[in-house]
Amino acid sequence: MARYIFITGGVVSSLGKGLASAALGALLQARGFSVRLRKLDPYLNVDPGTMSPFEHGEVFVTDDGAETDLDLGHYERFTGVSARKTDSVSSGRIYSNVLEKERRGEYLGKTIQVIPHVTNEIKDFLLVGEDEVDFMLCEIGGTVGDIEGLPFFEAIRQFSQDKPRGQCIFVHLTLLPYVTASGELKTKPTQHSVKELRAIGIAPDVLLLRSEHPIPAKEREKISLFCNVRKEAVIAAPDLSTIYEAPLAYHREGFDQAVLDAFGIAPAPRPNLDRWEDVMDRLVNAEGEVRVAIVGKYTQLGDAYKSIAEALTHGGMANRVRVRAEWIDAEIFEREDPGPWLEGYHAILVPGGFGERGTEGKIRAAEFARTRKIPYLGICLGMQMAVIEAARNLAGVANAGSEEFDHEAGIKRFTPVVYHLKEWVQGNHRVERKVTDDKGGTMRLGAYTAMLAEGSNVARIYGSTTIEERHRHRYEVDIEYREQLEECGLWFSGMSPDNRLPEIVEVKDHPWFIGVQFHPELKSKPFAPHPLFADFVRAAVEVSRLV
């Protein structure tokens, strides 16, 4: 059975519990253990699929079609273990399950309460797949003391008591603020956070202390004494120049050893950190730099495109160059000529999004990349905008657009070269959708197969004519325009197995112009860069050498 590590946070949010969890998973893997990471989020949304990117950052999609928290992206990038639907749950999902069971009469007439019914549902979630791995790492979202998080804290407290002694440990991440006026690191917030945690019956075994400054031994000893945690288990979590330094930094601080000590695993296998030393070598000793413009809608919040930013970094690692990704609001190009903005870039990426806002700017960015022969990667909506641009400017469909924009406006204005997807094949059955369906969980989600044309640029990049990629979209390029667009040079080089849904387009007389309906960024890892991003950066390097 798996050993359980519960990671909680205190003092403030956004301290990096997800990264700490991912780094610990990577370190345990480096010692030869198998791991799986999970996220328990206290918000009442059933999943983050309907949340604005400004509210929650990007939505990370799993192979089996779950819309999850972006921390699952960190988990995959650091461990290489593909996340599943059973690796993410929210209060909304838990309460929904409980209420559905109550309606079916599964509680045999009992009064439904937070304890034991809600907490039992959480514990059942934790038990899924426990016999598959050596360690199950479970991150609890939010901070200790949040009202909505209390059922989760109570559930993991009960869970640790249900399990044999030594089967569960608790890691608590807090902040050590630095008061500039007095020149001191303050331990009191951490003491209060641990006190809050202990008040609900949880005693941390390991403390992670985020700080902008080095933590002197005196402060560590004080925290150890007042928080009742062994001194060796008080671990510094300093600010780092890159998230990929985290496994090596945490290992130097003794995080993985403290965890193994808490479980009584001795002697512990020595870690093989060659993978992470190579990752850092490629980052630190980059042999050049390329500039990539990301023309998007949610550029005010970096987390909205988190996986894209990381995948570009991975593409840089594959080519031993540093990628300087710069965010440009697509709405600017609806008012101004994109030329002066985009002139100095070696490549242009247009990411996904929802709604009409900013789309004319994305179309102009695609036109600039196509006509100036600059490498272009369009993802999801970015592919659709490239198709609309080609339809308008090459195929003569002057008012080409998307049904999505007409649905949003409530009037018909465009010739829909992009339409609302009403049916598709998933596995061995057909999925049907209507415009009036609920928004949550009704898109074409998860991994689907695509067939690539022989001799195409994408077939060369992938080294195969059959691929599987993750999708998250409700609208699709209309196949009726395929012949018309291909005559103008826009090649439909990737299709669904039934040849009904366009998956990839590329411009034939262009050094590197590719649009994909799926999200390749979700499968990229620092030690296994996605081939599309690796080749996209390679093309950018070629442009940089010509300048």
N, C-alpha and C positions, 0 to 999 in steps of 0.2 A: 504493500500500500504506500501511496505517496506521503511524504512529509509535507506539511503545510507551513508556508511562510506568509503571514499577513502583514501588509505594508500600510501603515496609517500615517496621517499628517496632522500637524498642529501649528498653532500661532497664526499662520496665513496660508492661503492657497497658492498654487503655482510655484511651489518650491522644487518640483522635479521628482515627485514620487514615481511617475511613469518611467522616467529615465533611470532612476535608481533601481527600480524593479527590473527593467530591461538589462541593465549592466550586471546586476546580480545574477540574472538568468544566464547571461553570457559567461560569467566567471564560473558558475557551477557546471556549465557545459564544458568549459576548458579543463575542468577536473574530471571529466568523464561521466558526469551525471546527465540524465535526461530531465527536461523541464517542460512545463507548460505554464503560461501566464494568463491571468484573468483580471477583469476589471469589474468592480461593483460600483455603479454610479447612483447616488441618492436622488437625482432629479426625478420628477413624476412623468416626464415624457417616456413613452414605451421604448423608444430608441432615439438617437439624435438625427434620424433621417429627415424630419420636418423642421429641424432647428436652423436658424440663419447662421451662415458662416461667421457673421460678426458676433453671434452669441456664443458659439461653441467651437469655432475653428472648423477644420475639414471633417468630413465623415469618411471613416475608413471602412472599406467594403471587403468582406471575406470571400473566399472561394464559394462557400455555400450560401452566399447572398445576404449575410447579416450587415446592417448598417450600424457601425459601432464608433466608439470614442477614438480619437486620434492616437491615444496611448497604445492601442493595439498595433498601430503602425510601428511605434518604437519597439514593441515586443518582437514583431516579425523581423525588423531590420537588424536587431541585435542578436537574435537567436536563430533565425532562419526557420523557425517553427511556424507553419501556417496556422493562423487563428481560425476559429470556428464559431458558429452561432452560440455554442455553449461556453464561450470564453468572455461573454459580455452580458451584463444584466443591469437593469435599472429598477428603481422603486416602482416606476410605472408598470414595468413588465411583471414584477413580483405581485403587486396588488391586482393587476389584471388577471393573472393566473389564479390567485386566491378567489376572486369574485366569480370567475368562470366555474371553478370547482364548486363554489357555494350554489350557484344556479343549477348545476347538475345534481345537486344533492349529495356530493361526496363527503360532506362533513356530518352527515347523519343527524341533522337538526340542531347541531351545537351552535352556541353563540360564537361568531367569528371575531377573533381578537388579534392584536399585534403579536402578543405572546399567548399561545404557541404557534398560531397558524401562519402569520407572516414570517416569523423567524424560522419556522420549519421549512417553508418554501425556499428561503435563502439557503438553508443548510442542504436541502436537496440539490440545489444548484451547485453548491461547492463539491458535492460527492460525485458528480458526473465525471467519469474518466479517471477516477483516483487510482485505478489499478494499471494505468498506462505509463506512468512516469515516476521518476524518483522524487522529484520536488514539484509541488504546485504552489506557484507564487500568486497571491491574490491581493490586488491593490484596492483599497477602499477610497473612493473619490471624496473630495471635500476635506474638511478638517474636523477633528474631534470637537464636540460641542454643538455642531450643526444639528438642528432639530430633525431635519429629514434623514440624517445619517444614523440616528439612534437605533433603529431596527437592525441595521447592518452590524453595528458594534455589538449589540446584544446577541445577534446570531453567531458572530465569530467567537464571542465569549463562551456561549453554550457549546459551540462546535469543539472548541479546545478542551472542554470538560468531557464531551462525549468520546473523544479520541483517547487512546492510551497515553499515559504520561510520556512526554518527550517527543510526541508526534507533531506538535504545533509550536511555533514561536511567533513573536510579535516584533516587528521592526517599526520604529516610530521616527519620522522625519520632522524636524522642527527648525526654526530660524534662531540664530544667535545675532541679534542686531548690534551694530556698532554705533555708539553714541560719540559723534565727532567732538562735541564740546568737552567731554571728559576724557576722550581718548580710550574708552573702555568697551569691551565686549560684554553684553548683558546676558546673564544666564537665567534671570527670573522668568521671562516668557516661556522658556523651555521647562522650567520647574513647574509652572502653572499648567502647561499643556500635559505633562506627565501626570500631574495630580488629577486633572480632569479625566484622563484615561483610566487611572487607577480607581477613580470613584465609580466607574461603571464596570469594574471587575477585571480590567485588563492591565497586566504589568508588562511593560516592554522588556524584551531581552537584549535588543540592540538599539542604540540611539544614533541617528544620523543628524549631524549638525551643519546646516547650511550657513555659510558665512563668507563675507567678502574679504575677510582678513584671516591670517593664520590663527589657530586656536592654541594658546599656551597650555602647557601641562597643568598649570594651576587651575585653569578654568575647567579642564577635563576632569580633574580630580574632584572639584566642587560639584560638577554635574553628576558624576558617578555617585558621590556621597548622598546628595539630596534627592536623586531620582532612583536610587537603589538599583543601579545598573553597574556591572563590572567595568572597571576602568578600561580594559582592553576592548570592551564592546561599545565604547563611546567613540564614534567614528566621525572624522571631519569630512564634510562634503563641500570642498571649495569651489568657487566659480572656475570654469574651464574655458579654454579658447575654442573648443569644439566639443560637441556631445560625444564624439567617437573616442575621446580621451577618457571617458568615464570608466570603462572596464579597467584600464591600466591604473587610473588614479585611485579608484576604490580598492583595487588589489594592494596598491602601495600602502593605503591606510589600514588594510587588514579587515575590510568589510566581509569578504567571503570566508576568511578564517574565523571571524567572530560568529558568523552564522553556523558554521560547521561545529564550532565549540559549543554553541548553545544546544545543538542536537546531540552532542557527545560523540561526534564522528571523529575518531582518532585511531591510528594516524590517518590524516586526510590525504587523498591523492594529490600530487603536485600538479599545478595547472600548466597547460600548454598555451601560452599567450602569443604564439607566433602570428596567428591570424590578426590580432589587434595591433601587434607591433608593425606588421606590414601595412595595415590601414593607416596608422599614424605616419609611417614613413612616406606614404604616397601623398598624404595631406601636407605634411611639414616640408617635404623636399620636392614640391611641385616645380616643374621645369618651364613654366610659362603661365599665361593667364588669358582667358577669353571672356568677353562680355556678352551676356545673354539678356535680352529684353523680354520680360514677361508682361504681356499686355492683358490685364485681367480686370475683373469687376470688384474684387474684394481685397484690393491691394493695401488697404489701410491696416489690415490684420494679417501678419505673416503666417499665422497658424492656419489661415483659410486655405493655403496652398502648401502645407507642411511637407507632404510626401513629394510634391514636385520639386521643392527646394532641395530636399535630401537626395532625390534621384539625380538631379543635376550635379550635386557634389559627387555622387558615386560615378557618374559619367566622367567627371574630371579625374577621379582616381584612376579609372581605366586607361586614361590617356596621359596620366601624370602631369596634369595641368590644374590650375586653380580656376574654378568657374565663378565669375563675379555676376551673380544674378541681380538684376535691377528691376524693380516693380514700377510699371507705368499704368496709370488709370486709363482704361479704354475710352472713357467718356471724353477725355482730352481730344482724341482724334475725331470726335463728332463736331468739334468746334475749330480745330486747327489742323494744318497739314502735318501728317505723321513724319514727313521727310526729315525736318530738322531734329526731331526727337530720336529717330531710329538710325540716323546716318552712321554713328560710330560703333554700332553693335555688330558682332560677328554672327549672331543667330537670333531668331525671334521665336518665342513660344507663346501660344495662345491657349490658356487652360479652359476647363469647363466652367459651367455656371448655369443659372436659371433666370428666366425673364428677359425682357427686351432691352432693359437699361444697358448701355455700353456696347450693344452688339454692332451698331454701325461703325464704331471705332475699331472693333475687332476685325470687321470686314475690310476696313481700310488698311489695317496692319497686314492682313493676309495678302492684299493686293500689292502692298509695298514689297513684301518678301518675294512674291512671285515675279514681279516685274524687274526687281533689282537683283534677282538670283541669289538672295540671301537664304541660308538654311532656315527652314520653317517646320515647326512641329505643332500641329493643332490637335488638342486632346478633347474629345467629346464635343462640347459646343464649339471648340476651336476647329474641329474638322467640319462641322456643319457650316460655320461661317466661311471657311475656305471654299466649300461647295457652292454656297450662295454667291460668293464673289465671282467664281468661275462662271456660274450660270448667268449672272448679270453682264459681266464684261467680256466673256468669250463666247457663250452660247446664245446671247441675245435675248435672254429672258429678263427683260428690263426691271420688272417688279418682283423678282424672285425673293422669297423670304421663307419664314417658318410659320407653321400653324400655331406654334406656341405663342407667337407674338399676337396673332389675331385672337386667339383664345383669351389672352391677357387683356387686350383692348376691348374685346366684345364686338368687334366689327371686322369684316373681311377686307383686307387691304393688299395682301400679297398673293402671288402665285406660289403655292406651297411646295417647294422642292424638298422641304423637310416637313414631315407629317407626324401626327400623333400615332404612335405604335399601338395597333389594336390587337395584334396577335403575334405570337412567336412560339417556336418549339423549344421546350426545356426538357432535356433528357428524352423520354419516350412519350411525352404528352404535350398537348398544345395549351398555351396560356392565352387567355383573352382579357382584354381591358377596354373600358369605356372612359370617355373624358370625364364623366360624372363620378367615377370611382373615388374612394377615399385616397388621400395623398400618401399616407404612411404605408411603406412596405409594398407599394404597387408598381414600382418601376421594374425595368429589366435589370435584375440584380445578380451579381455573382459571376462565376467563371463560365464562359461559353467558348466553344471551339470556332476558329476561323480558318478558312482555306486560302492560302496565298498563291498568287499566280506565278508560274514558272518564269524565271528571268526578271522578276520584279525586284526593285530595290529592297523591299521589305523581306522578300524571300532570301536575298543575299545576307541581309542583316541578321535575320533569325537563324540562317543556316538550315531552314526547314520550310516545307510548304503547309504544315499543319501546326497551329499554335493554340494555346488556351490563355485567355486574358479575362480580367475582371471588368464588369460593366456596371454602370449606374446611370440609366437614361430612360426617358419617357418618350422622346421624339427621335426620329430616324430619317436618314436621307432616303428620298423616294426613288426606288429602282427604275421607275418609268423614265427618268431623265438620264439613265446610264449611257445609252447609245449616243445621245445628243452631246453629253459632256465628254465622252471618250473621243469623239471626233474632234473635239477642241483641245485634246491633250491631257485631260484629267482622267487618269486611269483608275478604275475600280479594281485595285490589285489584291484586295482581301474581301472575302464574302463569307457569310454564314454557310454551313454545310448544305442547307437546302437552296442556296443561291438566291435567297429573297432579301436578305438584309446586308447592305454594304457595311463592311467593318473597317476598311482602309482605302484611302485614295492617295494617289501620288501624281505629281506633275512630271510628264515624261522628259521634257526638254529643260529640266532644272537640275542643278547639282544635288539638291537635297530638299525636297518639299513633300512632306508626308502628313496626312491627317488620319487620326485613328478614333473610332467611336468608343473605344474602351479606355481604361486607365492604366497604362503600363507602369506609372510611378508607384502603384501599390505593391508591386512585386520586386522592386529594386532593393538591393542590400549593399552595404559598403564592401563586403567581401564577394559579392556576386552582382555587379552593376547590371541593370536591365540593358539588353542589347540595343534597344532603340535609343536610350539616353546615351549609351557609350558611343554609338555611331553618330548621333546628333552632335555631341561635343567634338568628336573627331572632325566632322564637317566644319564646325566653328573654328577649330584649330587651323584647318586648311585656309579658311577665309582670313584669319588673323595673319597668316604668313604672306598673304598677297597684299596686305595693306602697307 
